[in-house]
């Protein structure tokens, strides 16, 4: 989903995660900081575990 029309902190979080466009994919290390960022935008992103 798009961050357009969302709150500024949610748009900033998406940028910090490296998500700039719809359908962007990033791989991040499982860290508490990343989990916290993802929790603020759970309605906008899909999280999957990669082996």
PyMOL Python script that loads the backbone (N, CA, C, O; Angstrom):
from pymol import cmd

cmd.read_pdbstr("""\
ATOM      1  N   UNK A   1       0.840  -1.183   0.000  1.00  0.00           N
ATOM      2  CA  UNK A   1       0.000   0.000   0.000  1.00  0.00           C
ATOM      3  C   UNK A   1       0.879   1.238   0.000  1.00  0.00           C
ATOM      4  O   UNK A   1       2.076   1.174   0.280  1.00  0.00           O
ATOM      5  N   UNK A   2       0.278   2.328  -0.311  1.00  0.00           N
ATOM      6  CA  UNK A   2       1.006   3.583  -0.414  1.00  0.00           C
ATOM      7  C   UNK A   2       1.004   4.335   0.910  1.00  0.00           C
ATOM      8  O   UNK A   2       0.069   4.222   1.702  1.00  0.00           O
ATOM      9  N   UNK A   3       2.059   5.100   1.135  1.00  0.00           N
ATOM     10  CA  UNK A   3       2.145   5.951   2.310  1.00  0.00           C
ATOM     11  C   UNK A   3       1.511   7.307   2.103  1.00  0.00           C
ATOM     12  O   UNK A   3       1.411   8.100   3.039  1.00  0.00           O
ATOM     13  N   UNK A   4       1.077   7.584   0.872  1.00  0.00           N
ATOM     14  CA  UNK A   4       0.462   8.874   0.569  1.00  0.00           C
ATOM     15  C   UNK A   4      -0.819   9.013   1.382  1.00  0.00           C
ATOM     16  O   UNK A   4      -1.634   8.093   1.442  1.00  0.00           O
ATOM     17  N   UNK A   5      -0.982  10.161   1.998  1.00  0.00           N
ATOM     18  CA  UNK A   5      -2.163  10.404   2.808  1.00  0.00           C
ATOM     19  C   UNK A   5      -2.018   9.895   4.224  1.00  0.00           C
ATOM     20  O   UNK A   5      -2.888  10.127   5.065  1.00  0.00           O
ATOM     21  N   UNK A   6      -0.926   9.205   4.494  1.00  0.00           N
ATOM     22  CA  UNK A   6      -0.681   8.707   5.837  1.00  0.00           C
ATOM     23  C   UNK A   6      -0.022   9.765   6.693  1.00  0.00           C
ATOM     24  O   UNK A   6       0.309  10.853   6.221  1.00  0.00           O
ATOM     25  N   UNK A   7       0.163   9.436   7.941  1.00  0.00           N
ATOM     26  CA  UNK A   7       0.814  10.360   8.857  1.00  0.00           C
ATOM     27  C   UNK A   7       2.290  10.497   8.494  1.00  0.00           C
ATOM     28  O   UNK A   7       2.894   9.581   7.935  1.00  0.00           O
ATOM     29  N   UNK A   8       2.851  11.643   8.819  1.00  0.00           N
ATOM     30  CA  UNK A   8       4.251  11.924   8.481  1.00  0.00           C
ATOM     31  C   UNK A   8       5.186  10.890   9.099  1.00  0.00           C
ATOM     32  O   UNK A   8       6.135  10.454   8.448  1.00  0.00           O
ATOM     33  N   UNK A   9       4.934  10.490  10.351  1.00  0.00           N
ATOM     34  CA  UNK A   9       5.832   9.519  10.978  1.00  0.00           C
ATOM     35  C   UNK A   9       5.784   8.172  10.263  1.00  0.00           C
ATOM     36  O   UNK A   9       6.790   7.465  10.218  1.00  0.00           O
ATOM     37  N   UNK A  10       4.633   7.807   9.705  1.00  0.00           N
ATOM     38  CA  UNK A  10       4.540   6.559   8.955  1.00  0.00           C
ATOM     39  C   UNK A  10       5.303   6.660   7.641  1.00  0.00           C
ATOM     40  O   UNK A  10       5.972   5.706   7.245  1.00  0.00           O
ATOM     41  N   UNK A  11       5.215   7.784   6.969  1.00  0.00           N
ATOM     42  CA  UNK A  11       5.970   7.979   5.723  1.00  0.00           C
ATOM     43  C   UNK A  11       7.468   7.959   6.012  1.00  0.00           C
ATOM     44  O   UNK A  11       8.243   7.381   5.250  1.00  0.00           O
ATOM     45  N   UNK A  12       7.876   8.592   7.114  1.00  0.00           N
ATOM     46  CA  UNK A  12       9.289   8.592   7.496  1.00  0.00           C
ATOM     47  C   UNK A  12       9.770   7.179   7.807  1.00  0.00           C
ATOM     48  O   UNK A  12      10.886   6.805   7.447  1.00  0.00           O
ATOM     49  N   UNK A  13       8.930   6.401   8.474  1.00  0.00           N
ATOM     50  CA  UNK A  13       9.293   5.025   8.807  1.00  0.00           C
ATOM     51  C   UNK A  13       9.465   4.188   7.549  1.00  0.00           C
ATOM     52  O   UNK A  13      10.409   3.404   7.451  1.00  0.00           O
ATOM     53  N   UNK A  14       8.565   4.344   6.587  1.00  0.00           N
ATOM     54  CA  UNK A  14       8.694   3.607   5.323  1.00  0.00           C
ATOM     55  C   UNK A  14      10.008   3.954   4.638  1.00  0.00           C
ATOM     56  O   UNK A  14      10.695   3.067   4.129  1.00  0.00           O
ATOM     57  N   UNK A  15      10.361   5.229   4.620  1.00  0.00           N
ATOM     58  CA  UNK A  15      11.632   5.655   4.017  1.00  0.00           C
ATOM     59  C   UNK A  15      12.816   5.049   4.764  1.00  0.00           C
ATOM     60  O   UNK A  15      13.773   4.590   4.142  1.00  0.00           O
ATOM     61  N   UNK A  16      12.756   5.046   6.096  1.00  0.00           N
ATOM     62  CA  UNK A  16      13.848   4.493   6.902  1.00  0.00           C
ATOM     63  C   UNK A  16      14.034   3.002   6.648  1.00  0.00           C
ATOM     64  O   UNK A  16      15.147   2.481   6.725  1.00  0.00           O
ATOM     65  N   UNK A  17      12.942   2.332   6.347  1.00  0.00           N
ATOM     66  CA  UNK A  17      13.017   0.904   6.039  1.00  0.00           C
ATOM     67  C   UNK A  17      13.487   0.653   4.612  1.00  0.00           C
ATOM     68  O   UNK A  17      13.749  -0.490   4.240  1.00  0.00           O
ATOM     69  N   UNK A  18      13.596   1.703   3.813  1.00  0.00           N
ATOM     70  CA  UNK A  18      14.044   1.559   2.434  1.00  0.00           C
ATOM     71  C   UNK A  18      12.913   1.312   1.460  1.00  0.00           C
ATOM     72  O   UNK A  18      13.147   0.874   0.334  1.00  0.00           O
ATOM     73  N   UNK A  19      11.691   1.587   1.878  1.00  0.00           N
ATOM     74  CA  UNK A  19      10.521   1.381   1.024  1.00  0.00           C
ATOM     75  C   UNK A  19      10.093   2.721   0.450  1.00  0.00           C
ATOM     76  O   UNK A  19       9.589   3.586   1.167  1.00  0.00           O
ATOM     77  N   UNK A  20      10.302   2.884  -0.859  1.00  0.00           N
ATOM     78  CA  UNK A  20      10.016   4.163  -1.498  1.00  0.00           C
ATOM     79  C   UNK A  20       8.814   4.098  -2.421  1.00  0.00           C
ATOM     80  O   UNK A  20       8.135   5.103  -2.629  1.00  0.00           O
ATOM     81  N   UNK A  21       8.545   2.932  -2.973  1.00  0.00           N
ATOM     82  CA  UNK A  21       7.456   2.791  -3.942  1.00  0.00           C
ATOM     83  C   UNK A  21       6.605   1.571  -3.596  1.00  0.00           C
ATOM     84  O   UNK A  21       7.030   0.693  -2.844  1.00  0.00           O
ATOM     85  N   UNK A  22       5.416   1.532  -4.148  1.00  0.00           N
ATOM     86  CA  UNK A  22       4.561   0.360  -3.982  1.00  0.00           C
ATOM     87  C   UNK A  22       5.284  -0.842  -4.587  1.00  0.00           C
ATOM     88  O   UNK A  22       5.917  -0.722  -5.636  1.00  0.00           O
ATOM     89  N   UNK A  23       5.194  -1.968  -3.948  1.00  0.00           N
ATOM     90  CA  UNK A  23       5.807  -3.241  -4.360  1.00  0.00           C
ATOM     91  C   UNK A  23       7.310  -3.286  -4.149  1.00  0.00           C
ATOM     92  O   UNK A  23       7.957  -4.218  -4.626  1.00  0.00           O
ATOM     93  N   UNK A  24       7.894  -2.312  -3.450  1.00  0.00           N
ATOM     94  CA  UNK A  24       9.311  -2.394  -3.100  1.00  0.00           C
ATOM     95  C   UNK A  24       9.521  -3.569  -2.154  1.00  0.00           C
ATOM     96  O   UNK A  24       8.656  -3.890  -1.339  1.00  0.00           O
ATOM     97  N   UNK A  25      10.677  -4.203  -2.274  1.00  0.00           N
ATOM     98  CA  UNK A  25      11.042  -5.325  -1.419  1.00  0.00           C
ATOM     99  C   UNK A  25      12.401  -5.045  -0.803  1.00  0.00           C
ATOM    100  O   UNK A  25      13.334  -4.641  -1.498  1.00  0.00           O
ATOM    101  N   UNK A  26      12.512  -5.256   0.487  1.00  0.00           N
ATOM    102  CA  UNK A  26      13.792  -5.109   1.168  1.00  0.00           C
ATOM    103  C   UNK A  26      13.980  -6.293   2.101  1.00  0.00           C
ATOM    104  O   UNK A  26      13.014  -6.905   2.557  1.00  0.00           O
ATOM    105  N   UNK A  27      15.237  -6.606   2.378  1.00  0.00           N
ATOM    106  CA  UNK A  27      15.581  -7.651   3.333  1.00  0.00           C
ATOM    107  C   UNK A  27      16.321  -6.970   4.469  1.00  0.00           C
ATOM    108  O   UNK A  27      17.326  -6.293   4.253  1.00  0.00           O
ATOM    109  N   UNK A  28      15.821  -7.154   5.676  1.00  0.00           N
ATOM    110  CA  UNK A  28      16.414  -6.537   6.859  1.00  0.00           C
ATOM    111  C   UNK A  28      16.727  -7.611   7.887  1.00  0.00           C
ATOM    112  O   UNK A  28      16.069  -8.649   7.943  1.00  0.00           O
ATOM    113  N   UNK A  29      17.738  -7.346   8.695  1.00  0.00           N
ATOM    114  CA  UNK A  29      18.087  -8.232   9.795  1.00  0.00           C
ATOM    115  C   UNK A  29      17.005  -8.135  10.869  1.00  0.00           C
ATOM    116  O   UNK A  29      16.442  -7.065  11.100  1.00  0.00           O
ATOM    117  N   UNK A  30      16.723  -9.254  11.517  1.00  0.00           N
ATOM    118  CA  UNK A  30      15.699  -9.280  12.568  1.00  0.00           C
ATOM    119  C   UNK A  30      16.273  -8.661  13.837  1.00  0.00           C
ATOM    120  O   UNK A  30      16.961  -9.323  14.615  1.00  0.00           O
ATOM    121  N   UNK A  31      15.974  -7.378  14.029  1.00  0.00           N
ATOM    122  CA  UNK A  31      16.467  -6.634  15.186  1.00  0.00           C
ATOM    123  C   UNK A  31      15.291  -5.918  15.839  1.00  0.00           C
ATOM    124  O   UNK A  31      14.296  -5.629  15.175  1.00  0.00           O
ATOM    125  N   UNK A  32      15.395  -5.631  17.124  1.00  0.00           N
ATOM    126  CA  UNK A  32      14.301  -4.935  17.818  1.00  0.00           C
ATOM    127  C   UNK A  32      13.956  -3.589  17.186  1.00  0.00           C
ATOM    128  O   UNK A  32      12.788  -3.200  17.167  1.00  0.00           O
ATOM    129  N   UNK A  33      14.951  -2.876  16.671  1.00  0.00           N
ATOM    130  CA  UNK A  33      14.702  -1.569  16.061  1.00  0.00           C
ATOM    131  C   UNK A  33      13.848  -1.714  14.802  1.00  0.00           C
ATOM    132  O   UNK A  33      12.925  -0.934  14.568  1.00  0.00           O
ATOM    133  N   UNK A  34      14.172  -2.717  14.005  1.00  0.00           N
ATOM    134  CA  UNK A  34      13.427  -2.954  12.769  1.00  0.00           C
ATOM    135  C   UNK A  34      12.008  -3.411  13.092  1.00  0.00           C
ATOM    136  O   UNK A  34      11.052  -2.968  12.455  1.00  0.00           O
ATOM    137  N   UNK A  35      11.868  -4.294  14.076  1.00  0.00           N
ATOM    138  CA  UNK A  35      10.532  -4.753  14.470  1.00  0.00           C
ATOM    139  C   UNK A  35       9.674  -3.588  14.946  1.00  0.00           C
ATOM    140  O   UNK A  35       8.477  -3.544  14.660  1.00  0.00           O
ATOM    141  N   UNK A  36      10.267  -2.649  15.665  1.00  0.00           N
ATOM    142  CA  UNK A  36       9.530  -1.477  16.129  1.00  0.00           C
ATOM    143  C   UNK A  36       9.061  -0.616  14.972  1.00  0.00           C
ATOM    144  O   UNK A  36       7.931  -0.128  14.971  1.00  0.00           O
ATOM    145  N   UNK A  37       9.935  -0.428  13.981  1.00  0.00           N
ATOM    146  CA  UNK A  37       9.548   0.357  12.810  1.00  0.00           C
ATOM    147  C   UNK A  37       8.423  -0.330  12.049  1.00  0.00           C
ATOM    148  O   UNK A  37       7.466   0.319  11.624  1.00  0.00           O
ATOM    149  N   UNK A  38       8.538  -1.639  11.878  1.00  0.00           N
ATOM    150  CA  UNK A  38       7.518  -2.384  11.142  1.00  0.00           C
ATOM    151  C   UNK A  38       6.186  -2.332  11.885  1.00  0.00           C
ATOM    152  O   UNK A  38       5.130  -2.287  11.255  1.00  0.00           O
ATOM    153  N   UNK A  39       6.223  -2.337  13.211  1.00  0.00           N
ATOM    154  CA  UNK A  39       4.968  -2.327  13.968  1.00  0.00           C
ATOM    155  C   UNK A  39       4.181  -1.039  13.763  1.00  0.00           C
ATOM    156  O   UNK A  39       2.962  -1.030  13.934  1.00  0.00           O
ATOM    157  N   UNK A  40       4.857   0.052  13.399  1.00  0.00           N
ATOM    158  CA  UNK A  40       4.138   1.309  13.170  1.00  0.00           C
ATOM    159  C   UNK A  40       3.474   1.355  11.796  1.00  0.00           C
ATOM    160  O   UNK A  40       2.598   2.187  11.560  1.00  0.00           O
ATOM    161  N   UNK A  41       3.883   0.472  10.892  1.00  0.00           N
ATOM    162  CA  UNK A  41       3.315   0.480   9.534  1.00  0.00           C
ATOM    163  C   UNK A  41       2.802  -0.903   9.122  1.00  0.00           C
ATOM    164  O   UNK A  41       2.819  -1.243   7.939  1.00  0.00           O
ATOM    165  N   UNK A  42       2.350  -1.690  10.082  1.00  0.00           N
ATOM    166  CA  UNK A  42       1.903  -3.057   9.770  1.00  0.00           C
ATOM    167  C   UNK A  42       0.742  -3.077   8.788  1.00  0.00           C
ATOM    168  O   UNK A  42       0.581  -4.050   8.050  1.00  0.00           O
ATOM    169  N   UNK A  43      -0.066  -2.033   8.763  1.00  0.00           N
ATOM    170  CA  UNK A  43      -1.201  -1.985   7.842  1.00  0.00           C
ATOM    171  C   UNK A  43      -0.770  -1.653   6.414  1.00  0.00           C
ATOM    172  O   UNK A  43      -1.582  -1.713   5.491  1.00  0.00           O
ATOM    173  N   UNK A  44       0.506  -1.301   6.231  1.00  0.00           N
ATOM    174  CA  UNK A  44       1.002  -0.925   4.908  1.00  0.00           C
ATOM    175  C   UNK A  44       1.971  -1.941   4.314  1.00  0.00           C
ATOM    176  O   UNK A  44       2.218  -1.925   3.108  1.00  0.00           O
ATOM    177  N   UNK A  45       2.524  -2.829   5.146  1.00  0.00           N
ATOM    178  CA  UNK A  45       3.573  -3.734   4.678  1.00  0.00           C
ATOM    179  C   UNK A  45       3.210  -5.188   4.965  1.00  0.00           C
ATOM    180  O   UNK A  45       2.339  -5.486   5.783  1.00  0.00           O
ATOM    181  N   UNK A  46       3.901  -6.076   4.269  1.00  0.00           N
ATOM    182  CA  UNK A  46       3.808  -7.508   4.514  1.00  0.00           C
ATOM    183  C   UNK A  46       5.192  -7.982   4.925  1.00  0.00           C
ATOM    184  O   UNK A  46       6.184  -7.668   4.269  1.00  0.00           O
ATOM    185  N   UNK A  47       5.255  -8.739   6.012  1.00  0.00           N
ATOM    186  CA  UNK A  47       6.536  -9.217   6.530  1.00  0.00           C
ATOM    187  C   UNK A  47       6.585 -10.728   6.380  1.00  0.00           C
ATOM    188  O   UNK A  47       5.652 -11.435   6.761  1.00  0.00           O
ATOM    189  N   UNK A  48       7.688 -11.214   5.818  1.00  0.00           N
ATOM    190  CA  UNK A  48       7.901 -12.648   5.657  1.00  0.00           C
ATOM    191  C   UNK A  48       9.295 -12.987   6.139  1.00  0.00           C
ATOM    192  O   UNK A  48      10.229 -12.203   5.968  1.00  0.00           O
ATOM    193  N   UNK A  49       9.433 -14.155   6.743  1.00  0.00           N
ATOM    194  CA  UNK A  49      10.740 -14.619   7.184  1.00  0.00           C
ATOM    195  C   UNK A  49      11.438 -15.308   6.017  1.00  0.00           C
ATOM    196  O   UNK A  49      10.834 -16.101   5.295  1.00  0.00           O
ATOM    197  N   UNK A  50      12.720 -14.993   5.845  1.00  0.00           N
ATOM    198  CA  UNK A  50      13.519 -15.574   4.770  1.00  0.00           C
ATOM    199  C   UNK A  50      14.616 -16.416   5.401  1.00  0.00           C
ATOM    200  O   UNK A  50      15.251 -16.004   6.372  1.00  0.00           O
ATOM    201  N   UNK A  51      14.832 -17.600   4.838  1.00  0.00           N
ATOM    202  CA  UNK A  51      15.901 -18.465   5.361  1.00  0.00           C
ATOM    203  C   UNK A  51      17.231 -18.101   4.770  1.00  0.00           C
ATOM    204  O   UNK A  51      18.243 -18.723   5.095  1.00  0.00           O
TER     205      UNK A  51
END
""", "prot")
cmd.dss("prot")
cmd.show_as("cartoon", "prot")
cmd.util.cbc("prot")
cmd.orient("prot")
